[in-house]
Amino acid sequence: MQEQTKYITDQTIYASCKYGYVFSLSNPIVHLHYREYLDRKGIPKHIGLTDAQRKNFEAEIQFKINKGEIIVRGECGSYVRKKRRKPE
């Protein structure tokens, strides 16, 4: 069974934290893959991942992005909000 391509249309996939994580678990698509990863590895949901497991999980997400299973639209990093012109 081929997995359906998932599109992320904003930058909520990327984490901005002091721990060096690349992907944010609060993004619904990343969280879905996280839950599947926990199930596959037999890790209880209330325990979470070790640092090594998190790196492995993030490598899997990056592999899916590189393979085209997850497509992130837009540029990496934060968006710069354009200023609206005042009506003349």
C-alpha positions in Angstrom: 0.0 0.0 0.0 1.5 3.3 -1.1 1.3 6.2 1.4 -0.6 9.3 0.3 1.5 12.4 -0.1 0.9 14.9 2.7 1.2 18.7 2.2 2.2 21.2 4.8 1.4 24.7 3.7 3.0 26.6 6.5 6.1 26.5 8.6 4.6 24.9 11.7 6.5 21.7 10.8 9.8 23.3 12.0 10.6 23.6 15.7 12.1 26.6 17.3 13.4 25.3 20.6 16.6 25.3 22.6 17.0 21.5 22.4 18.0 21.4 18.7 14.9 19.6 17.4 14.2 20.2 13.7 10.5 19.3 13.6 7.7 20.4 15.8 5.4 17.7 17.3 2.6 20.2 17.5 2.3 20.1 13.7 -0.6 17.7 13.0 1.2 15.7 10.3 4.4 15.4 12.3 2.4 14.4 15.3 0.6 11.7 13.3 4.0 10.2 12.2 5.2 10.6 15.8 2.3 8.5 17.1 2.9 5.9 14.4 6.6 5.8 15.3 5.7 5.2 19.0 3.4 2.4 18.0 5.9 0.8 15.7 8.7 0.9 18.3 6.4 -0.2 21.1 7.0 2.9 23.2 4.1 3.9 25.5 2.7 7.3 24.5 3.1 8.7 28.0 6.9 8.1 28.1 8.1 9.8 25.0 11.4 9.4 23.2 15.1 9.4 24.3 17.4 11.8 22.5 18.6 9.0 20.2 15.1 7.9 19.4 14.1 11.5 18.6 17.1 11.9 16.2 16.0 8.7 14.5 12.4 9.9 14.3 13.5 13.2 12.8 15.7 11.4 10.3 12.6 9.4 9.2 10.6 12.7 8.8 13.5 14.2 6.8 13.7 11.1 4.6 9.9 11.3 3.9 10.3 15.0 2.9 13.3 14.1 0.6 11.3 11.2 -0.9 8.2 13.5 -1.5 5.9 11.7 0.9 5.7 15.0 2.9 5.8 18.2 0.9 6.5 21.5 2.7 5.5 24.5 0.7 7.2 27.8 1.2 10.7 28.7 2.4 12.3 27.4 5.5 12.4 29.8 8.5 10.0 32.4 9.6 7.7 34.3 7.3 8.2 38.0 6.9 4.8 39.7 6.9 4.4 42.2 4.1 3.2 45.6 5.2 -0.1 46.6 3.7 -0.2 49.8 1.7 -2.3 52.5 3.1 -5.1 53.6 0.7 -4.2 56.9 -0.9 
